[in-house]
Amino acid sequence: MLTLLAASNSIKDNFSPAGRFPGGVGQLFSDIINIFIIVSAVGAIIFIIIAGLKMVTAGGDPKKLAGARSTIFYALIGLVVIALAFAIVQVVQYILGSKIPIT
C-alpha cells in the first residue's frame, strides 16, 4: 500500500506545473506581463522620439506637422493604456488576494 501511495505522489509531482516553472505558473505569467509592459513602453517612447524628429524636419509643412502630432498623440495614449493595464492587473491581484508581485 505504501509503494502505491509513493508512486501516486511521484506521478503527481511530475505533472505539476510548479515542477516545470521555478516560481510556478503565476510567476511565469507575471514575468510575461512585465516583458510586454516593458516592450510596449519602450516602443511608445521610440515612437515619440521618431515623431519629434519628423516634427523638427517637417520644414513648416502642415501635413507633416499634423502627422507628427498625431503620432505623438497616439503614442501618449499608448503609454496611458499601458499604465492603466498595469493598474488593472494590480487591482485584480489585490481583489483575488494574489501574492505574486508584478513590479
BELGI-V32510 format. One record per pair of residues at least 24 apart in sequence whose ideal C-beta (glycine too) atoms are under 8 Angstrom apart, sorted by the first residue. I is the first residue (numbers start at 1). J is the second residue. Records with the same first field share a line. If there is no record, write none. Layout:
BEGIN
I = J  J
END
This chain:
BEGIN
23 = 100
24 = 100
26 = 98  100
27 = 100
29 = 100
30 = 100  101  102
33 = 89  102
34 = 102  103
37 = 82  85  86
40 = 78  82
41 = 79  82
43 = 78
44 = 75  76  78  79  82
45 = 75  79
47 = 71  72  74  75  78
48 = 72  75  76
51 = 75
END
